[in-house]
Amino acid sequence: MSPADTEPRQDGPARGRPRSEAVEHAIIEAVMTLLEDGVPLAEISVERVARTAGVGKATIYRRWSGKEELFVDVLRAAEPPDPELPGTSMRDDLVVLLEALRRRGLAGRNSAILHHARAQMKSSPNLWAAYHNTVILPRRRLGLEVLRRGRENGELRTDVDIELLNDIVVGPLLVRTVLRPDADLPDDLAERVVDTLLQGLRPANG
């Protein structure tokens, strides 16, 4: 049993304290180490992670309900962080969102961890559902919020289908990062995509 498991449990959430953060970092690093060593996701058990991190299973279960939740946090740690939107205009916010998607695409190409984990994730319905619900859906909702705000502020035509437009906005980046993994991802791609789309979507007097 590790020192982390012999400590009395404190009331309230443990996250945020220096010791807790250090333990969580060690656990996430342990999963990354296993992935870098080529261990398939399906073979990474909580027991194996605990052994690699030098902690007890109870330490992991106090922080994550299971390995799916832990893997989602590992993927988040390996990806570039989600950006803070400038809020200056719909156009500027969309550029920032797409630039984040472009950077995640680049990270997936350059990171063996992300490449292998994403490839294997589709064969694990529980893991894919956890990642979709906690990572992808919030990002999608944020894009919808930006578009709705733009429509309310007169930056978009009022007849625009926001749900459809949200898919159209991210479509070019998804094609280049998922369907065409060898496609160019130039620095100005986000701006070019947004400006091209908005040319036909602004109000007639915009």
Secondary structure as a PSIPRED ss2 file (coil, helix, strand):
# PSIPRED VFORMAT (PSIPRED V4.0)

   1 M C   1.000  0.000  0.000
   2 S C   1.000  0.000  0.000
   3 P H   0.000  1.000  0.000
   4 A H   0.000  1.000  0.000
   5 D H   0.000  1.000  0.000
   6 T H   0.000  1.000  0.000
   7 E C   1.000  0.000  0.000
   8 P C   1.000  0.000  0.000
   9 R C   1.000  0.000  0.000
  10 Q C   1.000  0.000  0.000
  11 D C   1.000  0.000  0.000
  12 G C   1.000  0.000  0.000
  13 P C   1.000  0.000  0.000
  14 A C   1.000  0.000  0.000
  15 R C   1.000  0.000  0.000
  16 G C   1.000  0.000  0.000
  17 R C   1.000  0.000  0.000
  18 P H   0.000  1.000  0.000
  19 R H   0.000  1.000  0.000
  20 S H   0.000  1.000  0.000
  21 E H   0.000  1.000  0.000
  22 A H   0.000  1.000  0.000
  23 V H   0.000  1.000  0.000
  24 E H   0.000  1.000  0.000
  25 H H   0.000  1.000  0.000
  26 A H   0.000  1.000  0.000
  27 I H   0.000  1.000  0.000
  28 I H   0.000  1.000  0.000
  29 E H   0.000  1.000  0.000
  30 A H   0.000  1.000  0.000
  31 V H   0.000  1.000  0.000
  32 M H   0.000  1.000  0.000
  33 T H   0.000  1.000  0.000
  34 L H   0.000  1.000  0.000
  35 L H   0.000  1.000  0.000
  36 E H   0.000  1.000  0.000
  37 D C   1.000  0.000  0.000
  38 G C   1.000  0.000  0.000
  39 V C   1.000  0.000  0.000
  40 P C   1.000  0.000  0.000
  41 L H   0.000  1.000  0.000
  42 A H   0.000  1.000  0.000
  43 E H   0.000  1.000  0.000
  44 I C   1.000  0.000  0.000
  45 S C   1.000  0.000  0.000
  46 V H   0.000  1.000  0.000
  47 E H   0.000  1.000  0.000
  48 R H   0.000  1.000  0.000
  49 V H   0.000  1.000  0.000
  50 A H   0.000  1.000  0.000
  51 R H   0.000  1.000  0.000
  52 T H   0.000  1.000  0.000
  53 A H   0.000  1.000  0.000
  54 G C   1.000  0.000  0.000
  55 V C   1.000  0.000  0.000
  56 G C   1.000  0.000  0.000
  57 K H   0.000  1.000  0.000
  58 A H   0.000  1.000  0.000
  59 T H   0.000  1.000  0.000
  60 I H   0.000  1.000  0.000
  61 Y H   0.000  1.000  0.000
  62 R C   1.000  0.000  0.000
  63 R C   1.000  0.000  0.000
  64 W C   1.000  0.000  0.000
  65 S C   1.000  0.000  0.000
  66 G C   1.000  0.000  0.000
  67 K H   0.000  1.000  0.000
  68 E H   0.000  1.000  0.000
  69 E H   0.000  1.000  0.000
  70 L H   0.000  1.000  0.000
  71 F H   0.000  1.000  0.000
  72 V H   0.000  1.000  0.000
  73 D H   0.000  1.000  0.000
  74 V H   0.000  1.000  0.000
  75 L H   0.000  1.000  0.000
  76 R H   0.000  1.000  0.000
  77 A H   0.000  1.000  0.000
  78 A H   0.000  1.000  0.000
  79 E C   1.000  0.000  0.000
  80 P C   1.000  0.000  0.000
  81 P C   1.000  0.000  0.000
  82 D C   1.000  0.000  0.000
  83 P C   1.000  0.000  0.000
  84 E C   1.000  0.000  0.000
  85 L C   1.000  0.000  0.000
  86 P C   1.000  0.000  0.000
  87 G C   1.000  0.000  0.000
  88 T C   1.000  0.000  0.000
  89 S C   1.000  0.000  0.000
  90 M H   0.000  1.000  0.000
  91 R H   0.000  1.000  0.000
  92 D H   0.000  1.000  0.000
  93 D H   0.000  1.000  0.000
  94 L H   0.000  1.000  0.000
  95 V H   0.000  1.000  0.000
  96 V H   0.000  1.000  0.000
  97 L H   0.000  1.000  0.000
  98 L H   0.000  1.000  0.000
  99 E H   0.000  1.000  0.000
 100 A H   0.000  1.000  0.000
 101 L H   0.000  1.000  0.000
 102 R H   0.000  1.000  0.000
 103 R H   0.000  1.000  0.000
 104 R H   0.000  1.000  0.000
 105 G H   0.000  1.000  0.000
 106 L H   0.000  1.000  0.000
 107 A H   0.000  1.000  0.000
 108 G H   0.000  1.000  0.000
 109 R H   0.000  1.000  0.000
 110 N H   0.000  1.000  0.000
 111 S C   1.000  0.000  0.000
 112 A H   0.000  1.000  0.000
 113 I H   0.000  1.000  0.000
 114 L H   0.000  1.000  0.000
 115 H H   0.000  1.000  0.000
 116 H H   0.000  1.000  0.000
 117 A H   0.000  1.000  0.000
 118 R H   0.000  1.000  0.000
 119 A H   0.000  1.000  0.000
 120 Q H   0.000  1.000  0.000
 121 M H   0.000  1.000  0.000
 122 K C   1.000  0.000  0.000
 123 S C   1.000  0.000  0.000
 124 S C   1.000  0.000  0.000
 125 P H   0.000  1.000  0.000
 126 N H   0.000  1.000  0.000
 127 L H   0.000  1.000  0.000
 128 W H   0.000  1.000  0.000
 129 A H   0.000  1.000  0.000
 130 A H   0.000  1.000  0.000
 131 Y H   0.000  1.000  0.000
 132 H H   0.000  1.000  0.000
 133 N H   0.000  1.000  0.000
 134 T H   0.000  1.000  0.000
 135 V H   0.000  1.000  0.000
 136 I H   0.000  1.000  0.000
 137 L H   0.000  1.000  0.000
 138 P H   0.000  1.000  0.000
 139 R H   0.000  1.000  0.000
 140 R H   0.000  1.000  0.000
 141 R H   0.000  1.000  0.000
 142 L H   0.000  1.000  0.000
 143 G H   0.000  1.000  0.000
 144 L H   0.000  1.000  0.000
 145 E H   0.000  1.000  0.000
 146 V H   0.000  1.000  0.000
 147 L H   0.000  1.000  0.000
 148 R H   0.000  1.000  0.000
 149 R H   0.000  1.000  0.000
 150 G H   0.000  1.000  0.000
 151 R H   0.000  1.000  0.000
 152 E H   0.000  1.000  0.000
 153 N C   1.000  0.000  0.000
 154 G C   1.000  0.000  0.000
 155 E C   1.000  0.000  0.000
 156 L C   1.000  0.000  0.000
 157 R C   1.000  0.000  0.000
 158 T C   1.000  0.000  0.000
 159 D C   1.000  0.000  0.000
 160 V C   1.000  0.000  0.000
 161 D C   1.000  0.000  0.000
 162 I H   0.000  1.000  0.000
 163 E H   0.000  1.000  0.000
 164 L H   0.000  1.000  0.000
 165 L H   0.000  1.000  0.000
 166 N H   0.000  1.000  0.000
 167 D H   0.000  1.000  0.000
 168 I H   0.000  1.000  0.000
 169 V H   0.000  1.000  0.000
 170 V H   0.000  1.000  0.000
 171 G H   0.000  1.000  0.000
 172 P H   0.000  1.000  0.000
 173 L H   0.000  1.000  0.000
 174 L H   0.000  1.000  0.000
 175 V H   0.000  1.000  0.000
 176 R H   0.000  1.000  0.000
 177 T H   0.000  1.000  0.000
 178 V H   0.000  1.000  0.000
 179 L H   0.000  1.000  0.000
 180 R C   1.000  0.000  0.000
 181 P C   1.000  0.000  0.000
 182 D C   1.000  0.000  0.000
 183 A C   1.000  0.000  0.000
 184 D C   1.000  0.000  0.000
 185 L C   1.000  0.000  0.000
 186 P C   1.000  0.000  0.000
 187 D C   1.000  0.000  0.000
 188 D C   1.000  0.000  0.000
 189 L H   0.000  1.000  0.000
 190 A H   0.000  1.000  0.000
 191 E H   0.000  1.000  0.000
 192 R H   0.000  1.000  0.000
 193 V H   0.000  1.000  0.000
 194 V H   0.000  1.000  0.000
 195 D H   0.000  1.000  0.000
 196 T H   0.000  1.000  0.000
 197 L H   0.000  1.000  0.000
 198 L H   0.000  1.000  0.000
 199 Q C   1.000  0.000  0.000
 200 G C   1.000  0.000  0.000
 201 L C   1.000  0.000  0.000
 202 R C   1.000  0.000  0.000
 203 P C   1.000  0.000  0.000
 204 A C   1.000  0.000  0.000
 205 N C   1.000  0.000  0.000
 206 G C   1.000  0.000  0.000
